[in-house]
Amino acid sequence: MRAVQVKEYVKGPMDLQVSTLPTPSLSPNEYLIEIHSAGTNFFDLLQIQGKYQHQPPLPWVGGAEFAGTVLAVPTSKTSGSRYKVGDRVFGATQGAYATHILAAEHTLLPVPKGWSFEDAAGLFVTAPTSFGGLVHRANVQPGDWVLVHAAAGGVGLAAVQIAKAYGATVIATAGTERKRQIALEFGADHVIDYRNKSWPEEVKKLCAQHRTGNGKVGVDIVYDPVGMIDASLKCVAWNARLLVIGFAAGQIEKVALNRVLLKNVSIVGLHWGQYARFEKEAVGTVWQGIFDLVAQGKFRGTAFKDESFVGLESVPRALQALGSRGTWGKVVVKVVDDDAAKSKL
Ligand SMILES: NC(=O)c1ccc[n+]([C@@H]2O[C@H](COP(=O)([O-])OP(=O)(O)OC[C@H]3O[C@@H](n4cnc5c(N)ncnc54)[C@H](OP(=O)(O)O)[C@@H]3O)[C@@H](O)[C@H]2O)c1
């Protein structure tokens, strides 16, 4: 197989190289998958530099998210395996920047009907994080107003779609005109440039114009993958829920707790990766909810389309683009160019 193998930590993604390695042998407990597309994540960038919390012993293959087809089922499960040879699956496990990967059954899900590998490769982390946050933790309801920060990012675009699907009104923040346009394309009702320091005032103005009663002073839910809880407390309604999703801005915030008391609000954390460990039953419920939205046409893939990344050789460029903050949605590498293969037929 071919793979982006990390033999020693690198300074940045442009130092990564593609190697030829033995294709994994059949395994008693894992599926052998042929990867068609691989999703990129910020933690991949940290991992190749040796700065991530999970560092396998060198050498290892980079990447975590993938979508592809089953080439072989676990040898201990030749009958009764959930997936069959040829099934289209997506999932996440170490080593996605490769043509082949071994993956355990619990790390795989079926590619939704009609979805490309490219879109499915970016689904495994973002969709359940946003669904788990908004539905499971914040109990989003029809009529709620939801403020989604960094709305054109990976988890942000998922959050916009889920909040809309549950009947909420969405105010989306993003740092560039292109990103705000993307947030609108994915269903946001209002967009705000949060590089402008007065953005909480703009949120309050929108709520005062369009809402009644308690909602006149602010939003009911804040979805925050950036680290903007403290500023967001200025524009929330009574009983609001503020979701702590991440710290993309690079700083762990300190929050003025007096505002939490005065406005009777809840600050709610979400660590999706730990649900499989601490709350297994929620994992299936969350995925069922996502697949239902997909089937109803209320949730679509968010693969970044302004530039394409084809072949494993484009992994360095894809990671560099991701790190530059200029992309939107999920930056996905097409390990196999399915569109080109189709057009040749
Ligand atoms: N809690 C969980 O279980 C969970 C699960 C998945 C991800 N996360 C976290 O959620 C965060 C977002 O993940 P993602 O996949 O959506 O990432 P992403 O696609 O890279 O989006 C992050 C967005 O954050 C904004 N941003 C603000 N300040 C930034 C800065 N200094 N550098 C880079 N971006 C900045 C950018 O939007 P603008 O340019 O519009 O500002 C960017 O689009 C990450 O911190 C990630 O670790 C948490």
The ligand as a Gaussian input file, in Angstrom:
#p B3LYP/6-31G(d) Opt

LIG

0 1
 N      -15.718000      18.881000      21.971000
 C      -15.536000      17.953000      21.070000
 O      -15.872000      16.786000      21.263000
 C      -14.928000      18.355000      19.767000
 C      -15.068000      17.554000      18.617000
 C      -14.535000      18.026000      17.413000
 C      -13.841000      19.244000      17.366000
 N      -13.696000      19.960000      18.518000
 C      -12.964000      21.234000      18.537000
 O      -13.721000      22.223000      17.868000
 C      -12.848000      23.191000      17.311000
 C      -13.229000      23.412000      15.866000
 O      -13.052000      22.216000      15.138000
 P      -13.321000      22.189000      13.573000
 O      -13.123000      20.805000      13.124000
 O      -14.588000      22.868000      13.267000
 O      -12.105000      23.102000      13.061000
 P      -11.972000      23.966000      11.738000
 O      -12.772000      23.363000      10.644000
 O      -10.523000      24.194000      11.550000
 O      -12.701000      25.338000      12.127000
 C      -12.230000      26.134000      13.147000
 C      -12.713000      27.556000      12.930000
 O      -12.350000      28.316000      14.064000
 C      -12.204000      29.654000      13.684000
 N      -11.047000      30.225000      14.385000
 C      -11.125000      31.216000      15.279000
 N       -9.923000      31.530000      15.719000
 C       -9.034000      30.742000      15.084000
 C       -7.620000      30.622000      15.113000
 N       -6.862000      31.394000      15.903000
 N       -7.047000      29.689000      14.321000
 C       -7.797000      28.894000      13.542000
 N       -9.141000      28.970000      13.474000
 C       -9.758000      29.883000      14.245000
 C      -12.035000      29.682000      12.159000
 O      -13.137000      30.367000      11.599000
 P      -13.033000      31.913000      11.196000
 O      -11.898000      32.045000      10.230000
 O      -14.374000      32.180000      10.624000
 O      -12.769000      32.650000      12.472000
 C      -12.103000      28.231000      11.738000
 O      -12.911000      28.059000      10.593000
 C      -11.434000      22.657000      17.499000
 O      -10.865000      23.332000      18.600000
 C      -11.636000      21.191000      17.813000
 O      -10.608000      20.699000      18.628000
 C      -14.228000      19.535000      19.695000

